[in-house]
Amino acid sequence: MIKKLEICDLSYRYPEEDHSALQDITLDVTNDNIVAILGNNGSGKTTLLLLVLKKYLPHAGAIHFLNENNATENEIRIGYLPQIEKTPYGFTVIEYVMMGRYPHVGWLNLPDERDREISQKVIRELQVEKLSKKHLSDLSGGELQKVRIARLLAQEPDILLMDEPANHLDLKNRRELLSIIHNLKDKNKIILFTTHDPNDAVEIANQVLLMKDGSVVAFGQTNTVMRQDNLQKTFDIPINLQQINKKIVVIPGEQ
């Protein structure tokens, strides 16, 4: 079981760029937290996820995974939900979710009964059983996003990385999706997700990382970080904070 993700003085520059995409990023995340990563486009949110995913190698600094059972870093399972990916619309939902089992099965083998049971269990937990036999092309945007997360969870990852998971969803589906992510906190997983919406962070995150131009503006507990001065520095616009039903609501102010 993974216990902690440590990111130490992490820096990265894309080969075609003359400036750093990330500079001196440091944070610790334990498996009892959901971390929301907030910032404008180009702030380095996705780059940070891809470094944790090991798609890129840092130019400086390090990423460490601490666990209970002495597993090597190569045995740590990382699940990634990108903003955009090509969807294989010829598959049914159950077939698509079972694709998440391929890291365990191998590409040349067929899923067995245990793989099917795990996939069906995830489908039940996300309450999309009624979609199991539907083709992906017949799903709404909100339904497809839930199914994408089901495939992610079928991998049984130790770390969940989600890039703008609630983007472009209507209010109902956005609320349902955030609830799904929030409920994952009790499954001993490390969860990082990016968002442009500060209210997503207030809704479900225990910790918040605010980023601007590849650097950390603030990182810590949600109720400590989500202050007017931090948010205005992050987004470069006036920000108003209001308390509604004992919950902070972030409202962009007038320029």
Order of alpha helices (4+ residues) and beta strands (2+ residues): beta-beta-beta-alpha-beta-beta-alpha-alpha-alpha-alpha-beta-alpha-beta-alpha-beta-beta-alpha-alpha-beta-beta
